[in-house]
Amino acid sequence: MKTPEASMSVLMMSLASSAAMALGLAPHPESGETSKDKNMAKFNIDLLLVLKEKTKGNLSSDEERFLNHVIQDLQLKFVEMKA
């Protein structure tokens, strides 16, 4: 399998995938099992928020839209998880 090129989008997807796994929305790539870890989900969502803050004004419009969408979606799933 070819390693993807390092980019802002790949970084965002990596963090979002980690958050999705912690929310139990995606299986772990090695085990294929899903599990929930609220603390790890919050940590990864918080990392995305830090990324958003620190890159403000430096992202392309597509990157900014994607990051905002991913954060909003994960935050919603996190709130639903806690309910």
C-alpha positions as CSV (number, residue, x, y, z in Angstrom):
1,M,0.0,0.0,0.0
2,K,1.3,3.4,-1.0
3,T,1.8,6.0,1.8
4,P,-0.3,9.1,1.1
5,E,1.4,12.4,0.5
6,A,1.6,14.5,3.7
7,S,-0.8,17.4,3.5
8,M,-3.1,19.5,5.6
9,S,-6.1,17.4,4.4
10,V,-4.4,14.1,5.4
11,L,-3.6,15.6,8.8
12,M,-7.2,16.6,9.3
13,M,-8.5,13.2,8.2
14,S,-6.0,11.4,10.5
15,L,-7.3,13.3,13.5
16,A,-10.9,13.0,12.4
17,S,-10.5,9.2,11.9
18,S,-9.0,8.8,15.4
19,A,-11.9,10.8,16.8
20,A,-14.4,8.6,14.9
21,M,-12.8,5.4,16.1
22,A,-13.0,6.7,19.7
23,L,-16.6,7.6,19.2
24,G,-17.3,4.0,18.1
25,L,-18.2,5.2,14.6
26,A,-15.4,3.4,12.8
27,P,-13.6,0.1,13.4
28,H,-10.0,0.0,14.5
29,P,-8.0,-0.6,11.3
30,E,-6.0,-3.5,12.8
31,S,-8.6,-5.3,14.9
32,G,-11.7,-4.4,13.0
33,E,-13.5,-3.9,16.3
34,T,-15.3,-0.8,17.5
35,S,-15.1,0.6,21.0
36,K,-15.9,3.9,22.6
37,D,-13.5,6.1,24.6
38,K,-15.0,9.5,25.4
39,N,-11.7,10.9,26.7
40,M,-9.9,10.0,23.5
41,A,-12.7,11.3,21.4
42,K,-12.7,14.7,23.2
43,F,-8.9,14.8,22.9
44,N,-9.0,14.3,19.1
45,I,-11.8,16.8,18.7
46,D,-9.9,19.3,20.8
47,L,-6.8,18.8,18.6
48,L,-8.9,19.6,15.6
49,L,-10.0,22.8,17.3
50,V,-6.4,23.7,18.1
51,L,-5.5,23.1,14.5
52,K,-8.4,25.3,13.4
53,E,-7.3,28.2,15.7
54,K,-3.6,28.0,14.8
55,T,-4.2,27.8,11.1
56,K,-6.8,30.6,10.9
57,G,-6.2,32.7,7.8
58,N,-3.7,30.2,6.4
59,L,-6.0,27.4,5.0
60,S,-7.5,27.3,1.5
61,S,-11.3,27.8,1.5
62,D,-11.8,24.1,0.8
63,E,-9.6,23.1,3.7
64,E,-11.4,25.6,6.0
65,R,-14.8,24.3,5.0
66,F,-13.7,20.7,5.4
67,L,-12.2,21.3,8.8
68,N,-15.3,23.2,10.0
69,H,-17.6,20.4,8.7
70,V,-15.6,17.7,10.3
71,I,-15.4,19.5,13.7
72,Q,-19.2,20.2,13.7
73,D,-20.0,16.6,12.8
74,L,-17.7,15.1,15.4
75,Q,-19.0,17.5,18.1
76,L,-22.5,16.5,17.3
77,K,-21.7,12.8,17.5
78,F,-19.8,13.4,20.8
79,V,-22.9,15.1,22.3
80,E,-25.1,12.3,21.1
81,M,-22.7,9.8,22.6
82,K,-23.0,11.4,26.0
83,A,-26.8,11.4,26.0
